[in-house]
């Protein structure tokens, strides 16, 4: 992947219209979107951190968790694919993003009344639908808010805000879980209280986006849906093939939390094992947050394709590390802490660079469609990864499950590295 233009004072749309780019990268929009992502992920990660323990207390299997995560990803996939194109056609992206944040922020509370996995599936699917409709619109607004040579910094900053929320969210969840465990009337009560409390950051994030982010005007695309997809360049389509193959193995990291809970439970018991697994996930997100901005900034200097392939390779090592956990019973907290840190590191590369490369390759007036297609490709891969890994774990073994993940992720790494 070539570097961004060193001096892009303007860009030219496919209609030949020159559009001036803003001169400073850390502006009101970038800050507002970073703060929005922080608050949104506080609520989201509070749910994600305690959900495996909640489902374990309900007696739900790994296959059911994989099904919940996979179908929720599928809902987000459809939403991303359509909402990006709709935002290009409508000429307005902010209302779609705001609606998505409010929808996602309110659905975690549904789990508080769940007695089995079906209602969890409903809440997760609706929440991820909200994530799906907001992501292409938000990313397109972010890409138009900074100069082209600073795209990596802007996307890295937004991802850093997101993952700072992913540190605070699990930290709050663990503190609440520890406190409520000693005062609860039943094994699921602490989890249900935490689900209700996610409404506070969940609704706040939509307000912040609505108040701080200002959308810049752009000429709406007139292309119909499939025509808009055909307008995307061939290099971008080849890039998406590698992203999709990698995504076929890119399992939901709630399965890592479940793995840690399962291997720690014989020694520590369910409640304490769930707390330790949640703390490990905080370490995972600390690394994710700390690495996101440096990865994005580095890509502005040396290019992005090789960095993304390197990050994908770290993902392969993460899957191999989970295999080793079960094969050799490496149920020690220091080892698991390193494993979760490696998992957070590869997500920093993946999340910071996939969106940035999209902005490099695609013209501004169809970026909503491009981000929607990127989200759809990732979503299809996530559906397959979550369902297949969960099913292989239940039917065969966790070694078979994460072995599949490692092979798929390695194939995607090779494909992305070969893109020119």
C-alpha positions in Angstrom: 0.0 0.0 0.0 1.5 3.3 -1.0 1.8 6.2 1.4 -0.7 9.0 1.5 0.1 12.0 -0.6 2.6 14.1 1.2 0.9 17.4 0.6 -2.8 17.0 -0.1 -4.2 20.4 0.3 -7.3 19.3 -1.7 -8.9 16.2 -3.1 -10.8 15.8 -6.3 -14.1 13.9 -6.5 -15.1 11.7 -9.4 -17.2 14.6 -10.7 -14.0 16.7 -10.8 -14.9 19.0 -8.0 -12.0 20.1 -5.8 -12.8 20.0 -2.1 -10.5 21.7 0.4 -9.4 19.6 3.3 -9.1 20.9 6.9 -5.6 21.8 8.0 -5.5 20.4 11.6 -6.1 16.8 12.5 -7.1 17.1 16.2 -10.2 19.2 15.7 -13.6 19.3 17.2 -14.9 16.5 15.1 -12.0 14.1 15.8 -12.2 14.9 19.5 -16.0 14.5 19.6 -15.9 11.2 17.8 -13.1 9.9 20.1 -15.2 10.9 23.2 -18.3 9.3 21.7 -16.4 6.1 21.1 -15.1 6.1 24.6 -18.5 6.4 26.2 -20.1 3.9 23.8 -17.4 1.3 24.5 -17.7 1.8 28.3 -21.3 0.5 28.0 -20.5 -2.1 25.4 -17.5 -3.6 27.2 -19.3 -3.7 30.5 -21.7 -6.1 28.8 -19.0 -8.0 26.9 -16.9 -8.5 30.1 -19.7 -10.1 32.2 -21.7 -11.8 29.5 -19.7 -15.1 29.4 -19.9 -15.4 33.2 -23.7 -14.6 33.0 -24.2 -17.3 30.3 -22.1 -19.8 32.3 -24.3 -19.2 35.4 -27.3 -19.9 33.2 -25.8 -23.1 31.9 -25.4 -21.9 28.3 -22.8 -23.7 26.0 -19.9 -22.3 24.0 -21.8 -23.1 20.9 -24.7 -20.9 22.0 -22.3 -18.0 22.8 -20.8 -18.4 19.3 -24.3 -18.4 17.8 -25.2 -15.3 19.7 -22.1 -13.4 18.6 -22.2 -14.7 15.1 -25.8 -13.8 14.4 -25.4 -10.4 16.0 -22.4 -9.8 13.7 -24.7 -10.9 10.8 -27.3 -8.3 11.7 -24.5 -5.6 11.9 -23.3 -6.8 8.5 -26.6 -6.1 6.7 -27.0 -2.8 8.5 -23.5 -1.6 7.5 -23.9 -2.7 3.8 -27.1 -0.7 3.4 -26.6 2.3 5.7 -23.3 3.3 4.1 -24.9 3.5 0.7 -28.0 5.3 2.1 -25.7 7.9 3.7 -24.0 8.6 0.4 -27.4 8.9 -1.4 -29.0 11.1 1.3 -26.1 13.5 1.6 -26.5 13.3 5.4 -24.5 11.0 7.6 -24.8 12.5 11.1 -28.5 11.6 11.8 -27.7 7.9 10.9 -24.7 7.8 13.2 -26.6 9.4 16.1 -29.5 7.0 15.8 -27.1 4.1 15.8 -25.4 5.2 19.0 -28.7 5.7 20.8 -29.9 2.3 19.7 -26.8 0.4 20.7 -26.5 2.2 24.0 -30.0 1.2 25.1 -30.0 -2.5 24.3 -27.6 -3.9 26.9 -30.2 -3.4 29.5 -32.3 -6.1 27.8 -30.0 -8.8 29.2 -31.2 -7.9 32.7 -34.4 -9.8 32.2 -33.0 -12.7 30.2 -33.4 -16.3 31.5 -31.7 -18.0 28.6 -29.7 -17.3 25.4 -32.6 -16.4 23.1 -33.3 -13.0 24.7 -29.6 -12.4 24.9 -29.5 -13.0 21.1 -32.3 -10.5 20.6 -30.5 -7.8 22.6 -27.2 -8.5 21.0 -28.6 -8.4 17.5 -30.5 -5.1 18.0 -27.4 -3.6 19.6 -25.2 -4.7 16.8 -27.7 -3.4 14.2 -27.2 0.0 15.8 -23.4 -0.5 15.6 -23.8 -1.4 12.0 -25.8 1.6 10.9 -23.5 4.1 12.7 -20.1 2.8 11.7 -20.0 3.6 7.9 -21.5 7.1 8.5 -19.1 7.9 11.4 -16.0 6.7 9.5 -17.0 8.7 6.4 -17.4 11.9 8.5 -14.1 11.2 10.2 -12.2 10.7 6.9 -13.6 14.0 5.6 -12.6 15.9 8.8 -8.8 15.7 8.5 -6.1 16.1 5.8 -5.2 13.0 3.9 -1.7 12.8 5.4 -3.2 12.6 8.9 -5.8 9.9 8.3 -3.8 7.4 10.3 -3.6 9.8 13.3 -7.3 10.5 13.2 -8.4 6.9 13.0 -5.9 5.9 15.6 -7.1 8.6 17.9 -10.7 7.5 17.5 -9.7 3.8 18.1 -7.7 4.9 21.2 -10.8 6.6 22.5 -12.8 3.5 21.8 -10.4 1.3 23.6 -9.9 3.6 26.5 -13.7 3.0 27.0 -12.9 -0.6 26.7 -10.5 -0.3 29.7 -12.9 1.7 31.8 -15.9 -0.5 31.0 -14.4 -3.8 32.1 -12.9 -2.0 35.1 -16.2 -0.7 36.2 -17.8 -4.1 35.5 -15.2 -6.0 37.6 -15.5 -3.5 40.5 -19.3 -3.9 40.5 -19.1 -7.7 40.1 -16.8 -8.0 43.1 -19.0 -5.7 45.2 -22.3 -7.1 44.2 -21.2 -10.8 44.5 -21.1 -10.5 48.3 -24.6 -8.9 48.5 -26.5 -10.8 45.7 -29.5 -12.8 46.3 -28.7 -15.2 43.4 -25.8 -16.1 41.1 -27.2 -14.0 38.2 -28.2 -10.9 40.2 -24.9 -9.0 39.9 -24.8 -9.5 36.2 -28.4 -8.2 35.8 -27.6 -5.0 37.8 -24.5 -4.3 35.6 -26.6 -4.7 32.5 -29.0 -2.0 33.7 -26.2 0.4 34.6 -24.9 0.3 31.0 -27.8 2.7 30.1 -25.8 5.6 31.6 -22.8 5.7 29.2 -24.9 4.1 26.4 -27.2 7.1 26.1 -24.5 9.7 26.9 -22.5 8.7 23.8 -25.4 9.6 21.5 -25.8 13.0 23.1 -22.1 13.8 22.7 -22.0 12.9 19.0 -25.1 15.0 18.4 -23.7 18.0 20.2 -20.0 18.0 19.2 -19.7 16.6 15.7 -20.4 18.9 12.8 -21.0 17.2 9.4 -19.3 18.8 6.4 -21.4 19.1 3.3 -20.8 16.9 0.3 -22.5 16.1 -3.0 -24.8 13.1 -2.7 -24.1 10.1 -4.8 -26.7 9.4 -7.5 -25.7 5.8 -8.1 -28.0 3.0 -7.3 -26.8 0.4 -4.8 -25.1 -2.1 -7.1 -23.9 0.6 -9.4 -22.2 2.3 -6.4 -20.5 -1.0 -5.5 -19.2 -1.3 -9.1 -17.7 2.2 -8.8 -15.3 1.0 -6.1 -11.8 0.5 -7.5 -10.4 -2.9 -8.2 -7.5 -2.5 -5.7 -10.0 -1.9 -3.0 -11.9 -5.1 -3.9 -8.7 -7.1 -3.8 -8.0 -5.7 -0.4 -11.4 -6.8 0.8 -10.7 -10.4 -0.2 -7.8 -10.6 2.2 -9.8 -8.8 4.9 -12.7 -11.3 4.4 -10.5 -14.4 4.6 -8.8 -13.1 7.7 -12.2 -12.4 9.2 -13.3 -16.0 8.7 -11.0 -16.8 11.6 -11.2 -13.6 13.6 -13.2 -15.0 16.5 -15.1 -12.8 19.0 -12.9 -12.1 21.9 -15.7 -13.0 24.3 -14.6 -16.5 23.4 -11.1 -15.7 24.9 -12.8 -14.5 28.0 -14.8 -17.8 28.1 -11.6 -19.8 27.5 -9.9 -18.1 30.4 -12.9 -18.6 32.7 -13.1 -22.3 31.8 -9.4 -23.0 32.5 -9.3 -21.0 35.7 -12.6 -22.3 37.1 -11.3 -25.6 38.5 -8.8 -23.8 40.7 -10.6 -20.5 41.5 -14.3 -21.3 41.2 -16.8 -19.7 38.8 -17.2 -16.2 40.5 -13.4 -15.6 41.0 -12.5 -17.1 37.6 -15.0 -14.7 35.9 -13.4 -11.8 37.8 -9.9 -12.8 36.8 -11.0 -13.3 33.2 -12.5 -9.8 33.2 -9.3 -8.3 34.6 -7.3 -10.1 31.8 -9.7 -8.5 29.3 -8.9 -5.1 30.8 -5.2 -5.8 30.1 -6.1 -6.8 26.6 -7.9 -3.4 26.1 -5.0 -1.4 27.7 -2.7 -2.7 25.0 -5.3 -2.1 22.3 -5.8 1.5 23.5 -2.1 2.2 23.9 -1.1 0.9 20.5 -4.0 2.3 18.3 -2.7 5.8 17.9 1.0 4.9 17.4 0.1 2.3 14.8 -2.0 4.9 12.9 0.6 7.5 13.1 3.3 5.1 12.0 1.2 4.2 9.0 1.2 7.9 7.9 5.0 7.7 7.8 5.8 4.3 6.3 2.6 3.0 4.6 -0.1 0.8 5.7 -0.3 -2.6 3.9 2.8 -4.1 5.4 1.8 -2.9 8.9 -1.7 -4.4 8.5 -0.2 -7.8 7.4 2.1 -7.7 10.4 -0.8 -7.0 12.7 -2.8 -9.9 11.1 0.2 -12.2 11.8 0.0 -11.2 15.5 -3.6 -12.4 15.3 -2.4 -15.8 14.1 -0.1 -16.0 17.1 -3.0 -15.1 19.4 -5.1 -18.1 18.2 -2.0 -20.3 18.5 -1.6 -19.1 22.1 -5.2 -20.1 23.0 -4.5 -23.6 21.5 -1.4 -23.9 23.8 -3.5 -22.9 26.8 -5.7 -26.0 26.4 -3.1 -28.4 25.1 -0.6 -27.8 27.9 -3.1 -26.6 30.5 -1.3 -23.2 30.8 -3.9 -21.9 33.3 -1.5 -19.4 35.0 -2.5 -15.7 35.2 0.9 -14.4 33.9 0.6 -16.5 30.7 -3.0 -15.6 30.1 -2.1 -11.9 30.7 0.5 -12.1 27.9 -2.0 -13.9 25.6 -4.7 -11.3 26.2 -2.1 -8.5 25.6 -1.1 -10.0 22.2 -4.8 -10.2 21.3 -5.2 -6.5 22.1 -2.2 -5.6 20.0 -3.4 -7.2 16.8 -6.8 -5.5 17.2 -5.0 -2.2 17.3 -3.5 -2.9 13.9 -6.7 -4.3 12.4 -9.1 -1.5 13.6 -6.7 1.4 13.0 -5.6 0.4 9.5 -8.5 -1.2 7.7 -10.5 2.0 7.8 -7.5 4.2 7.0 -6.7 2.1 3.9 -10.3 2.4 2.8 -10.0 6.2 2.9 -6.7 6.0 0.9 -8.3 3.9 -1.9 -11.8 5.3 -2.3 -13.1 8.7 -3.5 -14.9 10.8 -0.8 -18.4 10.7 -2.4 -18.7 6.9 -2.2 -16.8 6.4 1.1 -20.1 5.6 2.9 -20.7 2.7 0.5 -17.0 1.6 0.8 -17.1 1.6 4.6 -20.4 -0.2 4.5 -18.9 -2.9 2.3 -15.8 -3.2 4.5 -18.1 -3.6 7.5 -20.2 -6.2 5.6 -17.1 -8.2 4.6 -15.8 -8.1 8.2 -19.3 -9.0 9.4 -19.6 -12.1 7.2 -16.2 -13.2 8.4 -17.1 -12.6 12.0 -20.3 -14.6 11.7 -18.4 -17.5 10.3 -15.6 -17.2 12.8 -17.8 -17.0 15.9 -20.2 -19.7 14.9 -17.6 -22.1 13.6 -15.2 -21.6 16.5 -18.0 -22.0 19.0 -19.4 -25.1 17.2 -16.0 -26.8 16.8 -15.2 -26.1 20.5 -18.5 -27.8 21.6 -18.4 -30.7 19.1 -14.7 -31.5 19.2 -12.3 -29.4 21.3 -11.1 -25.9 21.8 -7.8 -27.0 20.1 -9.7 -27.8 16.9 -11.7 -24.5 17.2 -8.8 -22.2 17.5 -6.7 -24.3 15.0 -9.3 -23.4 12.4 -9.1 -19.8 13.4 -5.3 -19.7 13.1 -5.3 -21.3 9.6 -8.0 -18.8 8.3 -6.2 -15.8 9.8 -2.9 -16.9 8.3 -4.4 -17.2 4.8 -5.9 -13.7 5.1 -2.5 -12.4 6.2 -0.9 -13.7 3.0 -3.6 -12.2 0.8 -3.4 -8.8 2.3 0.4 -8.7 2.1 0.2 -9.6 -1.6 -2.2 -6.7 -2.4 -0.6 -3.9 -4.5 
